[in-house]
Amino acid sequence: MSVVEGFTERNAGFAQDGFDAGLKIMPTARTIIIGCVDPRVDPGEVLGLEPGETAVVRNVGGRVTPGLLAELVMLRKVTQAAGGDLAAGWNLVVLQHTDCGITRLDGSPELLSSFFGVAEDELVAKAIHDPRAAVALDVAALRAEPGLAGETLVSGLVYDVATGLVETVVAPAPIRQ
């Protein structure tokens, strides 16, 4: 059986026993999690999320990049079109982790500089090897984005892949205080 055949077989079980046609486009916890694509750090599993509770945006390292900022501004427009606003009562959670694969890209500075939208000599400022510092930097980048509402709460977490525990690095606070 191929991987895709296995997925479609599992999907049939989901459609039968786990599908909820009543889920809404707006997450019930009014939260967007920014996380890494690493399969060890699935926010649904790590944080015990229920279907429809949060929206999750994942990229390499769970980093806030120019592309991710543009995507969040676009998501704010989506929430407005759906009758809400990614503003007061909403949460943006940056979730990064230890032993991240992005730390293995030192030999590819051209990839990293393109990803972050900076010159190669500016990569050291992105704290690629320090997830706690990276979370703080990324929360600061969210706070500096004028397209996001100042009332939105932003926080930063680091998941330890060795222990399974999450540490709050940046406590929830309004984007602009």
C-alpha positions in Angstrom: 0.0 0.0 0.0 1.4 3.4 -0.9 1.5 6.3 1.6 -1.3 8.1 -0.2 -3.5 5.0 -0.2 -2.8 4.7 3.6 -3.8 8.3 4.0 -7.0 7.9 2.1 -7.9 4.8 4.0 -7.4 6.7 7.3 -9.4 9.5 5.9 -12.3 7.2 5.4 -12.2 6.4 9.1 -12.0 10.0 10.0 -15.0 10.9 7.7 -16.9 8.1 9.4 -16.0 8.7 13.1 -14.2 12.1 13.5 -15.6 14.5 11.0 -17.5 17.5 12.3 -19.3 19.4 9.6 -20.2 22.1 12.2 -16.6 23.5 12.5 -16.4 27.1 11.7 -13.8 29.1 9.8 -13.0 31.1 12.9 -11.0 29.2 15.5 -13.0 28.8 18.8 -10.0 29.8 20.9 -9.5 32.9 18.7 -5.8 31.9 18.3 -3.3 31.5 15.6 -0.2 29.5 16.4 3.0 30.0 14.4 5.0 26.8 14.5 7.7 24.7 12.9 7.0 22.0 10.3 9.0 19.5 12.4 6.7 16.5 12.9 7.9 16.2 16.5 6.3 19.6 17.2 2.7 19.2 16.0 0.9 22.0 17.9 -2.3 19.9 18.0 -0.5 17.1 19.9 2.0 19.2 21.9 -0.7 21.6 23.2 -3.6 19.1 23.3 -5.7 21.1 20.9 -9.3 20.2 19.8 -10.4 20.4 16.2 -11.4 23.9 15.2 -9.8 25.4 18.4 -6.9 27.2 16.7 -5.5 28.0 13.3 -1.9 26.9 12.8 0.7 28.4 10.4 3.9 26.3 10.0 7.2 27.0 8.4 10.8 26.0 8.8 11.7 26.9 12.4 8.3 28.4 13.2 9.9 31.8 12.4 8.3 35.1 11.8 9.5 36.1 8.3 8.4 38.8 5.9 6.3 36.2 4.1 4.6 35.1 7.4 3.9 38.7 8.3 2.2 39.2 5.0 0.2 36.0 5.5 -0.9 37.2 9.0 -2.1 40.5 7.5 -4.0 38.5 4.9 -5.5 36.3 7.6 -6.7 39.4 9.4 -8.6 40.4 6.3 -10.1 36.9 6.2 -11.3 37.2 9.7 -12.8 40.6 8.9 -14.6 39.2 5.9 -15.9 36.4 8.1 -17.5 39.0 10.5 -14.7 39.2 13.0 -11.3 40.8 13.4 -7.9 39.5 14.4 -7.8 42.1 17.1 -9.1 42.3 20.7 -9.6 38.9 22.3 -7.3 37.2 19.7 -4.0 35.5 20.4 -0.9 35.0 18.3 1.4 32.3 19.8 4.9 31.8 18.5 5.9 28.1 19.2 9.5 27.2 18.5 11.5 24.2 19.8 14.8 22.8 20.8 16.9 20.8 18.4 15.3 22.5 15.4 16.4 21.5 11.9 16.9 25.2 10.9 20.1 25.1 13.1 21.6 22.6 10.5 21.5 25.2 7.7 24.7 27.0 8.6 26.2 25.8 5.3 23.4 27.4 3.3 23.4 31.0 4.3 21.8 31.9 0.9 18.7 29.9 1.9 18.5 31.4 5.3 19.0 35.0 4.1 16.3 34.6 1.5 13.9 33.0 4.1 14.4 35.9 6.5 14.7 38.6 3.9 18.1 39.8 5.2 21.6 39.9 4.0 23.8 37.0 4.8 25.9 39.1 7.2 22.7 39.9 9.2 21.8 36.2 9.9 23.6 36.2 13.3 20.9 38.7 14.5 18.2 36.1 13.8 19.3 33.8 16.7 19.0 30.7 14.6 20.7 28.6 17.3 18.9 29.9 20.3 15.1 29.1 20.3 14.4 31.3 23.4 16.2 34.4 21.8 14.5 33.6 18.5 11.1 33.5 20.1 11.7 36.9 21.7 12.9 38.3 18.3 9.9 37.0 16.5 7.4 38.3 19.1 9.2 41.7 18.6 8.7 41.4 14.8 5.0 40.8 15.3 4.8 43.8 17.6 6.4 45.9 14.9 3.9 44.9 12.1 1.5 47.8 11.6 -1.0 45.5 9.8 -1.8 43.6 13.0 -4.2 45.1 15.6 -2.5 46.5 18.7 -5.1 44.7 21.0 -4.1 41.3 19.8 -2.3 39.3 22.5 1.1 37.9 21.5 3.2 35.3 23.3 6.1 33.0 22.8 6.7 29.4 23.8 9.6 27.0 23.4 8.9 23.2 23.3 11.7 20.9 24.5 11.9 17.9 22.3 13.8 16.0 25.0 11.2 16.4 27.8 7.9 17.2 26.0 7.4 20.3 28.1 6.6 23.8 26.9 8.2 26.9 28.4 6.7 30.3 28.3 9.4 32.7 27.1 7.3 35.7 26.3 4.1 36.0 28.4 0.9 37.0 26.6 0.6 40.8 26.2 -0.9 43.1 23.7 1.1 43.5 20.5 1.4 47.3 21.2 1.4 48.2 24.9 
